[in-house]
């Protein structure tokens, strides 16, 4: 059973090409993907059966050998960095809390800054 890597795959058009480990490209259609898989990422390792099509070899009954690399996880901040960010966020929120306790609202610039930091921390926590 041949093994290779995804060279490229266009989910909108429903096709792509694989590069066999021994060399050579193989055409792959979306209907050869496993159930529940709608796209492939470049560099993803796959195993497949070969059939002879009108224009050469085609992959059939494709199986994923490894999950695609996650760009989001690769760009995650370290636990040390997140600890510092969360501590700074707590200080910012404490300052805003004091402002509200004095029956005032934070100015627009401060509010926008805190909102931006909250969104960034939320994005990191969702990964």
C-alpha contacts under 8 A as a table, 3 or more apart, distances in Angstrom:
res1	aa1	res2	aa2	distance
1	X	47	X	6.90
1	X	48	X	6.37
1	X	49	X	5.97
2	X	20	X	6.92
2	X	21	X	7.74
2	X	47	X	5.90
2	X	48	X	5.80
2	X	49	X	6.56
2	X	50	X	7.59
3	X	20	X	5.97
3	X	21	X	5.98
3	X	45	X	7.44
3	X	46	X	5.85
3	X	47	X	4.42
3	X	48	X	6.46
4	X	18	X	6.37
4	X	19	X	5.37
4	X	20	X	4.15
4	X	21	X	4.85
4	X	45	X	5.82
4	X	46	X	5.53
4	X	47	X	6.41
5	X	18	X	5.56
5	X	19	X	5.39
5	X	20	X	6.63
5	X	21	X	7.42
5	X	42	X	7.36
5	X	43	X	5.32
5	X	44	X	5.37
5	X	45	X	4.46
5	X	46	X	5.80
6	X	9	X	7.14
6	X	16	X	7.96
6	X	17	X	6.35
6	X	18	X	4.43
6	X	19	X	6.28
6	X	40	X	6.97
6	X	41	X	6.60
6	X	42	X	4.91
6	X	43	X	5.15
6	X	44	X	5.39
6	X	45	X	6.62
6	X	46	X	7.30
7	X	16	X	7.54
7	X	17	X	5.53
7	X	18	X	5.04
7	X	19	X	5.96
7	X	42	X	5.28
7	X	43	X	6.41
8	X	16	X	5.43
8	X	17	X	5.61
8	X	18	X	7.06
8	X	40	X	7.61
8	X	41	X	6.92
8	X	42	X	5.23
9	X	14	X	7.61
9	X	15	X	5.83
9	X	16	X	3.94
9	X	17	X	6.38
9	X	39	X	6.91
9	X	40	X	5.84
9	X	41	X	6.85
9	X	42	X	7.24
10	X	13	X	5.49
10	X	14	X	5.84
10	X	15	X	5.68
10	X	16	X	5.89
10	X	39	X	7.45
11	X	14	X	4.80
11	X	15	X	6.72
11	X	30	X	7.45
11	X	38	X	6.70
11	X	39	X	5.32
11	X	40	X	7.77
14	X	29	X	5.88
14	X	30	X	4.82
15	X	27	X	7.47
15	X	28	X	5.62
15	X	29	X	4.31
15	X	30	X	5.57
16	X	27	X	6.07
16	X	28	X	5.33
16	X	29	X	6.53
17	X	25	X	6.32
17	X	26	X	5.49
17	X	27	X	4.65
17	X	28	X	5.61
18	X	25	X	5.53
18	X	26	X	5.08
18	X	27	X	6.45
18	X	28	X	6.97
19	X	23	X	6.40
19	X	24	X	5.75
19	X	25	X	4.52
19	X	26	X	6.25
20	X	23	X	5.05
20	X	24	X	5.65
20	X	25	X	6.17
20	X	26	X	7.13
26	X	56	X	7.88
26	X	57	X	5.61
26	X	58	X	5.41
26	X	59	X	6.24
27	X	57	X	6.59
27	X	58	X	4.73
27	X	59	X	6.11
28	X	32	X	6.73
28	X	58	X	5.74
28	X	59	X	5.06
28	X	60	X	7.24
29	X	32	X	5.62
29	X	33	X	7.50
29	X	59	X	7.64
30	X	33	X	5.52
30	X	38	X	7.14
30	X	39	X	7.75
32	X	59	X	6.92
32	X	60	X	4.98
32	X	61	X	5.19
32	X	62	X	5.70
33	X	37	X	6.15
33	X	38	X	7.21
33	X	60	X	7.88
33	X	61	X	6.64
33	X	62	X	5.36
33	X	63	X	7.28
34	X	37	X	5.65
34	X	61	X	7.05
34	X	62	X	6.23
34	X	63	X	6.34
34	X	64	X	7.96
37	X	40	X	7.84
40	X	44	X	7.01
40	X	68	X	7.67
41	X	44	X	5.66
41	X	68	X	6.18
43	X	68	X	7.86
44	X	64	X	7.83
44	X	66	X	6.89
44	X	67	X	7.18
44	X	68	X	5.42
44	X	69	X	7.51
45	X	64	X	6.52
45	X	65	X	5.54
45	X	66	X	6.00
46	X	62	X	6.78
46	X	63	X	5.66
46	X	64	X	4.64
46	X	65	X	5.07
46	X	66	X	7.38
47	X	62	X	5.83
47	X	63	X	5.10
47	X	64	X	6.38
47	X	65	X	6.51
48	X	59	X	5.83
48	X	60	X	5.87
48	X	61	X	5.67
48	X	62	X	4.29
48	X	63	X	6.02
49	X	59	X	5.70
49	X	60	X	4.97
49	X	61	X	5.82
49	X	62	X	6.77
50	X	57	X	6.35
50	X	58	X	5.68
50	X	59	X	4.89
50	X	60	X	5.79
51	X	57	X	5.82
51	X	58	X	5.36
51	X	59	X	6.48
51	X	60	X	6.70
52	X	55	X	7.92
52	X	56	X	5.64
52	X	57	X	4.70
52	X	58	X	6.09
53	X	56	X	5.10
53	X	57	X	5.74
53	X	58	X	6.04
59	X	62	X	6.72
64	X	67	X	6.99
70	X	73	X	5.41
70	X	74	X	6.35
71	X	74	X	5.03
71	X	75	X	6.35
72	X	75	X	5.33
72	X	76	X	6.43
72	X	127	X	6.96
73	X	76	X	5.16
73	X	127	X	6.73
76	X	124	X	6.88
77	X	81	X	6.02
77	X	82	X	6.33
77	X	124	X	7.62
78	X	81	X	5.17
78	X	82	X	6.22
79	X	82	X	5.03
79	X	83	X	6.05
80	X	83	X	5.13
80	X	84	X	6.51
81	X	84	X	5.31
81	X	85	X	6.25
82	X	85	X	4.96
82	X	86	X	6.00
83	X	86	X	5.24
83	X	87	X	6.20
84	X	87	X	5.13
84	X	88	X	6.21
85	X	88	X	5.15
85	X	89	X	6.09
85	X	121	X	7.90
86	X	89	X	4.90
86	X	90	X	6.17
86	X	121	X	7.70
87	X	90	X	5.13
87	X	91	X	6.46
88	X	91	X	5.11
88	X	92	X	6.28
89	X	92	X	5.01
89	X	93	X	6.12
89	X	114	X	7.79
89	X	117	X	7.28
89	X	118	X	7.66
90	X	93	X	5.11
90	X	94	X	6.00
91	X	94	X	5.04
91	X	95	X	6.29
92	X	95	X	5.20
92	X	96	X	6.44
92	X	114	X	7.01
93	X	96	X	5.03
93	X	97	X	6.03
93	X	114	X	7.60
94	X	97	X	4.91
94	X	98	X	6.27
95	X	98	X	5.17
95	X	99	X	6.40
96	X	99	X	4.95
96	X	100	X	6.33
96	X	106	X	6.45
97	X	100	X	5.15
97	X	101	X	6.18
98	X	101	X	4.92
98	X	102	X	6.43
99	X	102	X	5.29
99	X	103	X	6.81
99	X	104	X	5.58
99	X	105	X	6.31
99	X	106	X	6.44
100	X	103	X	4.98
100	X	104	X	5.09
100	X	105	X	5.82
100	X	106	X	7.62
101	X	104	X	7.28
106	X	110	X	6.21
106	X	111	X	6.00
107	X	110	X	5.51
107	X	111	X	6.19
108	X	111	X	5.05
108	X	112	X	6.03
109	X	112	X	5.25
109	X	113	X	6.22
110	X	113	X	5.10
110	X	114	X	6.21
111	X	114	X	5.28
111	X	115	X	6.08
112	X	115	X	5.07
112	X	116	X	6.10
113	X	116	X	5.15
113	X	117	X	6.34
114	X	117	X	5.13
114	X	118	X	6.09
115	X	118	X	5.06
115	X	119	X	6.22
116	X	119	X	5.23
116	X	120	X	6.32
117	X	120	X	5.10
117	X	121	X	6.19
118	X	121	X	5.20
118	X	122	X	6.06
119	X	122	X	5.03
119	X	123	X	6.15
120	X	123	X	5.13
120	X	124	X	6.40
121	X	124	X	5.11
121	X	125	X	6.24
122	X	125	X	5.07
122	X	126	X	6.23
123	X	126	X	5.28
123	X	127	X	6.89
124	X	127	X	5.77
